[in-house]
Amino acid sequence: MAVHDSNSTKPGCDENDWRNLLDSEYCWGRIYRGSREQLLAAGIVKENQLPGEPGVNAKTQLQTQTPDGHRLKIRRQHKRFEVWWRFSEDDIRIRENKERLDKALQQEKRLLSTMPCSHEQYRKKISLFVVEEMFKIRFRLLEHGCGGYCYAPEVLQQFDEAVAEIKVTLDEGRTFFNERHRRADIAEIRALTAKADLGLQGFINQIQTEPLGAA
């Protein structure tokens, strides 16, 4: 499985530099705080973007945009600065695709980890599932009822006895194993993750192949 990252969401070259200045992160971007020297060294801003510095008209606040589409709001706070670094539209779409991929990976891990690996595990899993579903039906439809109607207590008792018999059958019943079906189930689970990964990789490739300035 490919691992993706977007360098365009990270200022500068040294990750430790800008992470040390990171104050908070939101869905729209990040806020950095630091001195002139720290922000310049991390590559978060350029010298002509710092308000109050020689050659910069703005005294306390400046708004600008980087060549790759990041909007910046820079505030001077005495000898330190606060930088609001907004993600570009491409950054946001990559983050959204990465979140979908992360969820797909988590779901794949959960489904594979709960897949039975023996006849005993299979019987236990199915028995538990069926009994839980049957008692949901009992409470919602038989005991609580619908439109004012419900089953009599003796019917509920008969239902409970029937469920108990079903549980014994499922707990002790003979089972078969089909390797082809198992491989198909695993392939189906992994196909969902691959689809999310393909969506992310496709968008990254699109960004990388688009000519600069393309709409």
Long-range contacts (C-beta under 8 A, 24 or more apart in sequence): 1-105, 1-193, 1-197, 2-197, 2-201, 4-94, 4-98, 4-101, 4-200, 4-201, 4-204, 6-90, 6-91, 6-94, 6-95, 6-204, 8-68, 8-70, 8-88, 8-90, 8-91, 9-87, 9-91, 9-94, 9-95, 11-42, 11-43, 11-44, 11-85, 12-41, 12-42, 12-43, 12-44, 13-43, 14-42, 14-43, 17-41, 17-42, 17-43, 18-42, 18-43, 18-44, 23-82, 27-92, 27-95, 28-86, 28-87, 28-92, 29-70, 29-84, 29-85, 29-86, 29-87, 30-84, 30-85, 31-82, 31-83, 31-84, 31-85, 32-82, 32-83, 32-85, 33-77, 33-80, 33-81, 33-82, 33-83, 34-80, 34-81, 35-79, 35-80, 35-81, 36-79, 36-81, 39-81, 39-83, 44-83, 44-85, 45-72, 45-74, 45-81, 45-83, 49-74, 50-74, 50-76, 50-81, 51-75, 51-76, 51-81, 52-76, 90-207, 93-203, 94-200, 94-203, 94-204, 94-207, 97-196, 97-199, 97-200, 97-203, 98-200, 100-196, 100-199, 100-200, 101-193, 101-196, 101-197, 101-199, 101-200, 103-196, 104-192, 104-193, 104-195, 104-196, 104-197, 105-193, 107-189, 107-192, 107-193, 108-189, 108-190, 108-192, 108-193, 111-189, 112-186, 112-189, 115-182, 115-185, 115-186, 119-175, 119-177, 122-175, 123-170, 123-171, 123-172, 123-173, 123-175, 124-171, 126-170, 127-167, 127-170, 127-171, 130-166, 130-167, 130-170, 131-163, 131-166, 131-167, 134-163, 134-166, 135-163, 138-163
